[in-house]
Each structure stands twice: as C-alpha cells, then as structure tokens.
Amino acid sequence: MKKTIILLLIATLNFSLAKADDIDDISNKYMSWILGSAQVDYSNPLIKERYKAILGYVDKAHKTYDSFNFYSTDAYVLTGKNGQGEVRGVLRNILFPLSLGYQLPGDLSNPNPDYKNPNTLKKITSVFQYLHKKGWKKGLDLGYGKLDSYKKTGVIGFGGSMGNNVLPYGLSVYLMKTELSAKGMFATEIEMLDWISNSAGTASDFPLLWEETGYNSDGVRAMFNTRLCYVLSLPKDSPSRKTEMLFLQKLFNKALQISNGWADFIKSDYLGYHHKGAYLSAYAPGALHTASLMTYLLKGSSYEVGEKAIENLSKAILTTRIYSNKYDAPRASNGRFPTSLGGLLNNMPYFLYVANKDNPLQQELKSAFMRLWDPKEHKFKSFLDDVDGGITYHGSLGALELAINTAHQNIASEKAPNGYWYFPNGGLTIYRQHEWLVSWKGISKYIWDYESGSGENIYGRYASAGVLSILASGNPISTVASGYGIDGWNWTRLPGATTFDLPSEKVKTRKTRSFIPESFLGGTNLNGSFGVSGMNYMDPYSSLKADKSVFFFDDYLVAIGSNITAVNDKQLVQTTLAQLSINKENSVSYFNDKKISSLNTKIKNDGGKVASYVDVMGHAYYVKTSDEILIERTTQTEPQQSGKKTASGDFETARIIHGANPKNSSYQYVIKVNGRTQGAKTLKSDFSKLFKIEQQDSVAHIVSYQPKNITGYAIRKENTSLADGLILSATKPCFAMVGREKGDQIKLSVANPELGRTTEFKQYNDVITKELWHAKSTVQPVRLTLKGSWSLASGSTPSDAKVISKGATTVIEFNCFDGKTIQVDLVEKLK
C-alpha cells in the first residue's frame, strides 16, 4: 500500500514537471468560481437570491466596520493566546466580505454599490494596516502547539487555533493582490500569507510526513485552500510558485488516500474522521467539500490529483448521502454538535466538483445530487443564503452556477438508497428502506462515546449507548420532523439506549471521548439488504453493562437485550423505546390498543406482560420483558445542549424500567417502521409466524425471520455451543447471517468486530505515538462449525474464505478484516 502511494506520488510529480505551468488557468477558474463567470445569469431567481445574500453579507461588514475602532491606540500585541478572537472576527466579518464586494461586478439591473468603490477600498486598506499594527506579521504564534509531536507522528492538530481560521485572509489577499501591489502593500501581505499557511507548504516538508496516508481534516478544509490562495497570489516570475504548487498537489494526494488507525481523514469505510472518531456533521464534511472544490479547480491542469485520490473522495462523498436523510446525519454521530442538522443541504455542490467526465462514478454522483437538489423545498433558502466565509468558504456565485447548469441537464435523480450498512470506523449502522432511515450507534475500544466542549453537547454521555433513531417523517424527512425535538429533550431517555434515568446535572462527565475495553461492536449483512448489529455495552462512567443487538429485516427492527446489570447505584436503569415530541400533527398514540391523546398521562404495564404500542409517529411496537413498561406524556423542561439555558417541549416517552441495580435483566421488542395500528395488530397476532428468538443469553443473540428464511447471529462467546441448528459454534465472537436458498443451498455472511489494530486498551489521550495513531487493521480469522457437509458453491471461491474440514460437520475459515462482511454461497452434500 505504502509503496504504491509513493510510486503514485512520484509519477504525479514527474508528470507535472514535464508539462507546462498552468497556474494562471487555475487562478482564472478560481476567480470565476468566487465571482461567477462572465455568463452568470442574474435573472435566474436562485442566482438573484444568492446575490442578494452576498450584498447583505457585505452591507453587514460595512456596519461592523463602522462600529469598530480601527484607529485604536490599544497597545495589545497579538499572540497565540491574546487577541485572536478579535482578529478572527475582523477577517471573516469585515475584511473578506469587503474584499468580495469590491471585486464583484454584480447585476447591472441591481448594481453592487461596492464594486471598485474607492471608499470600500479605503476601508479594506485600513483593515490590513490595523492588523499589522496589532502584530499580524511573520513570526506570529498561530496557536497550533505541539509541533514537535507533528515531527514524531506525522499528525498535525490545528484545534481552535488562529491557523484554523485564516482562510478569509487568504481569500482577501488573493482577491486584492492587484490593489495591494499598487499601494506598495503586497510584499508584506504575501509574506504573512506564506507564514500562516506554511504548514501546507515546503517549509513543513519532512521525511516522516510521507510515511503514512491521510491528513488532518482541519488542514484539508481550511489550510489547503488558504495555501492555494498563497500560490495563486504569487507573481508569475516567483521562483517558488511552481515548487509550492507541486508540494501542495503532493500533500493533497496524500490527504485523499485511505488513512489507518485513528488518523484523519478518509477511512476504509469512507467515513470522514477527526478527533480520532467519525465526524458526520462538521470537520469531515467541510473537508470533503473543500477537497472536492480543489479537485475541480486543479482538474485538467498539471497539478490535478491522482485517480485513486478521486475515487476515495468520490466514495466518501457518496457515503454522506447514505447516512443522511434527507439532509440530516444521525445526531449520535454529530460529535459535539448534536443540533447541527441539515449539513448535506449546504454541501450538495461537492457531488458535482468531482463528477468530471473521467470519473467512473460521474453519473452516480450527479444522480445523487439531483435527488437532493430541490429548490422548491422550504429549507433550500438556507443553502442559497450560506455565503459567509470563515474556516471554509463554499457559498459562491460560481458554486451555484455549476449546480444550476447541472440541474438543467435532465439527469435522472437516483432513488433513495436502500439496504444495510455497518461502518466499522464509526460504530454506526445505517438501515434504509423506501424513503426512511434507521441509525444505530455503539461504543468500543476503537470507538469513543461522545465529544463535548465548552458550551457544546454537555449532556451527550449516552450518544453511543445503542441509540436507535428512525428518520421517517417530514417533507423533507428530517430529525426534528421525525419526532426528535430539541427543546425539552431529555438527555438520558434516548431511543434504543440502555441508561440510568438521571437528572440532567448528573449526566455531565468530567472527561469525554472515552473508550471501553470491549471490542464487540459491529455488524454484518446478507446481500447488503438485511443485517444484524450488536455490542457489549459498558458505560465508561459507571458499572452499567448491557448486551445489545438489533436485527434488520424488511420493515422490522428486532431489538434484543440481555445481561443488563448495574452494581451499587441508586438510580433506575431504563431502556428507552421512544422519546418523541408531540405537536398538532402527531398527537395520538396507542398502548395495548387504548388511545392516548392527553398531556400529563402516565400508563404502566406490569412486568412479564407483553405490550403493544404505537408511538406518536406511527411506528408499531411489540414488547416482551419481565420488567415494567412505562408510558409518559408530559411537558419536559430540560437544559439545552450548551448547558446555558433550559427549554420546554411536549414529549411522549416509552421506557422499560429495569429498576435499581438490575441483575441480568433483558428485553425483546420489535418495531415495524410506519406500521401504525394495523402493524401493531399484525405483530401481536402473528409474532411467532414472523420471528423466532432462537437464543438470548450471554453466549449469543440469534433471531430468525420466518418469511424470508433468514437468521441473524450476534455470537459473543467463542467455542460455545449455540442453540441454532445450523451454526454450531464460532472460534471468535462474531456476527453472522444465514439465508436459506432453495433446496440444499444457503448464503452465509460473517464479520469479526475485532479490528486488530492493537492488543492494548488505550484511552483517548494515550493515543499519542505514531504506531497507535496510524495502527493498521490486521486479519482476524474466524472459524464457524456448521452442521452438515457443506462446500463452496461453484463460482463462489472468495480468497478470504475456505473450507477447512467437512463430514458430519463443516468448518469454514473466514479471514475477516477491518470489520467488513465476507459472504459465501454454500451447497450441502445431502445423504
């Protein structure tokens, strides 16, 4: 792998040196993207709306400028810790929008008052001068910290540093380079732009950098673009112009290769990474967007990135629409931004930037874009109005032009993706049928629980406790429209999760991003259509444990829990079936066939009794447990995710109450998504025709889906006899699925959740060495013993599976790797 990448980079470098320097073409393309092409159609209502938003952005910058004292004699000097907040605000809220306004020709029928306006230029000049007076000059501490660690690990961290917030300055210098030169100011500004972006320049070249793949997501989303502004701003006769562009190309190529271990940024399952975890709402999507834009700008030049980089980037972008519905990523995988929803809406253009004619995935990318492109949708205005520049800048006129031109090509939109996906690098399961999406999230020795920051996701402790979310309602379908309200949300009553019922103040923890010693977190699928996921849950902050599995069959979700245990704790343990907001559109639910429509309702179901439930969103449940079931409908007043304010909302919750200090409690429940009252009746009358719970104990959870003759296995103990009649045992904890075909044929899939990256158990802050940061997955063989004499079917000869022995029983070995599914077709030799 490493040798291939090095050869690829060398080949790219030699090819680039052999061709003519075409940096000017890239610059022209970039300027057209920022300002719109010469053919921009201002009569188009979408262009009008974005143009209006840009003018508003610039007008706001004038007002901010006028209220700011740029002639202050304040003596503070900008440092890595002092004054950076002010400078960030000046760059993104004043300097860049004024520079953009000054260079934007605008619409003749609705002129841009700032275009080439001398007063605007005077303000821009004064901002540059003010910055330098305050210490904005070469040598400034950018606040990265731990640069010595970069030299040892090849991993750089930008954190909340100034270096992560300098793109507005880079764009401003690039836009204003002619005017700065005319005023004798350019040399000072280009020197500073070099200084603040040299982490992506030749000054930061060292051998270790090229030993591993990937790159920091912050660097990709912010610094790479800033460095591009520097290169494009250099005079044509600059001796470093081509050298720096070649280095940036090489670094960009490296960044888009699959990274190992806990390193950023594109993983083997095509999730985006940051902070040693999957980050689906921030960081990674922003990096994908900037990377795709840079790919677009460099395409066709001597500096375009390689085919493998484009493939990885394209697949990562396509993956974002797998885990989003329609625009919302699962809240449990949004890092410290649980209420940052709808991210895919503003990132739509990234499908198009990589969809060039040489990309084999071109049509898939464009079709995916067309499904998401919906100017009539009420949220679409937020995409048009997203024009501010900050850590990233993506909302240009040129971006919208490209989208509109593509939309006019009569490309058929894709159907909503359907099937089962397990993402090992995120501990995340996605299951999609029809137009709805279900997500399920866990924790392990490789996947941390949650992230919080100052005033961010303070109560997110249980985000990875098996949260099962159903996004199936709304137009478009969204998190909030699906019942997962924000105001009044109870942070312990998370659907699917087994947690303590805690008051909000006790949910907070001193540390976050915790791992647990358990590696049993994973899943497998059959034909990509059905699946089973599971984990051995441990609360990192208490004694609470639970073995949890979910089986995904057609419209049904079968949730199994066992070994639910807590010791020496006074708080009640609960498994939440639903917590859903109530409004006029969804005010009715049913419990044991009785209608619920009033607020301040509490209904109990005695332990040991089967319960039928239809929640306020119309999902039907069939619940079996020896513990009490509690339905409550009330106004909840809870702290918002920031912890700074409280808010209220009307919610209905349905919970299984396991009691204080439970010992080996358990549950079974089935959800028929959108099943409504008829679905509840069917589950109640035909449960035994639909499902058979083959086993539910500490050894395994095994469930059969009778209509399709499919059985799913979450096998927790190795070399232990199983209750099912086909798979007798497994040599390692694993997941398996069996689909019985006609006669003597079956399909068998297997996945080992152990990624094999390290034998040690390390917490987040202990992952500091190069070996751990970039730890590679290793093959983790699993042998299954099957009843009967089985052979691999003709044509099914995967290199990662082989029959070891057969007779009355058959042993098959699977060379499992990286948590992925291996599927084989088997034929039985009948007596």
VEXVO-452178 format. One record per residue (C-alpha): x, y, z. Coordinates in steps of 0.5 Angstrom, whole numbers, plus 500, padded with zeros to 3 digits. Each point is the difference from the previous one (the first is absolute). Layout:
N
XYZ ...
END
This chain:
831
500500500 505505502 505498494 494501495 499507503 507502500 500498493 494504498 502506503 507500496 496498494 496506501 506505502 504498493 493500496 499507503 507502499 500498493 494505498 499507499 499504506 492502500 500503507 496506496 495496498 498497507 500507502 495502495 496494501 500502508 498507499 494498495 498496506 501505505 496506496 496496495 502499493 499505494 494497498 497500507 492501499 498505506 493499497 499493503 497500506 505496504 505504498 496506502 499497507 508499501 502506497 495504505 503496506 507502497 498507500 497499507 507497503 504506497 495505503 500497507 508500499 499508499 496501506 505495504 506504498 496507501 499498507 508497501 505505502 506499495 504506503 500497507 507501504 499494504 506497501 499493500 504495495 497494497 503494502 498492500 495502506 499507500 495504495 499494496 492500501 500508497 505498494 495494498 494505500 504505496 502495495 493497499 495505501 504506497 506499496 498494496 492503498 503507499 505497495 495495497 495506499 506505497 501494494 493498499 498503493 493499502 493500497 499506495 493501502 501499507 507503501 505499505 502506503 507498503 502497493 507504499 498505505 505505503 497500507 500493500 507499498 502505505 497496506 503494497 507503500 499503507 498493503 506497497 504506503 496498507 502493500 507501499 500506506 498494504 505495499 497497494 507498497 505495498 502496506 493500504 499495504 494496497 498496506 501493497 504498505 504493501 503501493 506495503 494495500 499501493 507498498 499494504 494497498 498504493 494502503 498508501 495503504 497507499 495500505 497506501 506504498 501506496 503496495 493496499 496507499 505504495 496498493 497507500 506503500 503495494 494502496 500507501 508501498 498496494 494504498 504507502 507498497 500505495 498506504 504498506 506500495 498507497 500502507 507497502 497495505 500494496 507497503 498501507 493496499 503495495 506499506 494499505 496495496 506496499 501500507 493498502 500494495 506497500 498494504 498498493 506503496 507497499 502503507 497495503 503494496 503495504 501492498 495497505 494504497 500496494 501493504 492500502 494502496 495505501 500507503 496504506 493502498 501507502 506500496 496498494 494504501 504507502 507500499 501496493 495506497 504505503 506497498 497500493 499508500 507501502 503496494 495504495 501506503 508500499 503504494 501496494 507501500 501497507 505494500 495497506 494500496 500493497 504497505 495502505 494497496 504494499 500499507 493501501 498495495 504495503 497502507 493500497 501493497 503497507 494503503 495496496 503494501 497495505 502501507 502495505 498499508 497507503 503505495 496504495 497501495 497495496 499493503 500493497 492500500 500507497 498504506 504506502 504501506 502505505 502500508 501492499 493499498 495500495 497507499 494501496 497507501 507504500 507500498 500494496 494502495 504507500 506497498 496496494 497506498 507504499 504494498 494499494 501507498 507500500 500494496 495504495 505505500 506496498 497495495 503501493 506503503 507498501 498499507 494496501 500494505 500493498 495495498 500497507 499506504 494502495 497493501 501501508 497507500 494498496 498494504 501504506 495505498 495495497 500497507 498506503 493499497 500493502 500502508 496507499 492500499 499504496 505505502 501498508 505496502 499496507 500504506 504495503 506501495 500507500 506501505 499506505 494503495 494496501 495505498 504502494 496497495 499500492 507500498 499497494 496505497 506505500 505495498 496498494 505503495 505495502 497495496 501504493 507502501 503493500 495498495 504501494 500496493 506496502 497498507 497493499 495502506 498506496 492498499 499497507 503507502 495504496 494496501 501500508 501508499 493500496 497496506 502506505 499506495 493502502 499508499 493500502 502496507 499506505 507498503 503502494 501507501 505499506 504497494 499506496 502505506 506496502 505505497 505501506 507499500 503497507 504494501 497498493 497504494 496496496 494504498 502504494 496502494 504495496 498494504 493502499 501501492 503493500 494497504 495503495 504498494 500493502 492500502 499503493 503493497 494496501 504495504 495495504 500500507 502494504 495496504 501501508 506495501 497493504 504495504 504499506 507503501 504499506 506505501 506497504 503506501 494504502 497494504 494502496 494496497 496503495 494496497 496503495 493498497 495504495 502507502 501499507 507499504 502497507 506501503 503496506 507503504 504496504 507501504 506495501 508500501 500503493 494505500 499505505 494502504 499508498 503506500 498507504 504506500 498507504 493501499 499494495 497494501 501500507 495494501 502496495 502494504 495495497 501501493 503493499 496496505 497497494 496506498 494498494 498505496 494500495 500506495 494498496 495507500 500507498 501503493 506499499 501495505 504503506 502498507 495505503 494499496 501492502 499502507 507501503 498507502 506505503 496504505 499496506 504494498 501495506 508498499 499493504 494498496 503498493 496495496 503493500 505502505 501497507 502505505 499503507 494504501 504506502 498508502 504504495 505502504 503493502 500499492 506504499 507497501 507503501 503496494 497499493 502495494 501494505 501493497 499494503 504493501 494497495 502498493 493497499 497506496 498498493 495497495 499496493 495500495 497495495 501502492 500507503 493500501 499497508 504501505 502499508 504504504 502500507 504502506 502498507 499507503 503503506 499507503 507503501 498503506 496495504 499493501 494499495 501495495 495497494 501495495 496503494 498498493 496503494 498495494 497504494 495496496 496504495 496505503 501497507 505501505 501495506 504502506 503495505 503502506 503496506 505500506 497506502 504502506 502505505 503500507 500505506 496505496 493503503 498503493 495496496 502496494 496501493 500498493 496505496 495498495 499507497 500507502 496505495 498507500 492501500 497505495 493501497 502496494 502494505 496500506 498493500 503493502 497493503 502496505 497493501 495502495 498506504 500507497 505505503 499508499 500504506 506503503 502498507 499493499 503494504 499493498 503494503 501493497 501494506 507496499 499494496 494502496 501501492 498507498 498503493 502507499 499505494 504507501 498507498 504499493 496494499 505494501 498494503 503496505 499493503 504500507 502494504 503501507 500498507 500507502 496505501 498505494 498507501 497505495 500507502 498506496 501507503 504507499 507499501 505505503 507499498 507503499 502502493 506496497 504506502 498500508 499507500 492500499 494496501 495499495 493496501 496496495 495495500 502492499 498493501 505495503 499493500 505496504 502493503 501501507 506495503 500503507 506502504 506495500 497495495 503493499 499497493 494504498 498499493 495502495 498499493 496505495 498500493 499507496 496500494 502506497 494504498 496494502 494504503 494497504 500494495 507499500 499499508 495495499 504496495 506500505 495498505 496494497 506498495 506501504 502492500 499500493 504506498 506499505 503494505 505502505 505494500 505503505 500506505 506499505 507502502 502495494 496502494 494504498 497496494 494502496 496497494 496504495 495495498 497503494 507500496 503494504 506505503 503499506 505505503 505499506 504504505 505495503 503503506 504493503 505496496 500493499 493499504 494496497 495504497 492499500 499500493 500494496 505502494 506504503 502496506 506505502 505505499 507501502 500507501 494505502 497502493 494502496 497495495 493500496 498494496 495500494 497493498 499500493 496494496 502493502 507499502 503507499 501506505 503506500 505502506 503506503 505501505 503506503 505501506 499506504 507500503 504505495 507497503 503507500 503499507 500495505 501505506 494504502 501508500 496506502 500506495 506504503 504494500 500499492 506504499 505496497 501499492 499493501 493501503 498506496 501496494 498493502 498495495 495495500 502493500 497494497 495497506 499493498 493497502 498492499 493498500 498493501 493498496 496494501 500496494 505499494 501507496 504502494 501507497 495500494 503501493 502507499 501502507 507499501 502506504 507501502 498501507 496494502 502493499 497493503 505497505 496493501 494497499 496494502 494500504 502507502 504505496 505505502 501506496 505505501 499508498 506505500 496505503 503507499 498507502 493498503 498499493 495495498 502494496 494496496 501493497 495495497 500493502 497494498 498494504 502493499 494496501 500493503 
END
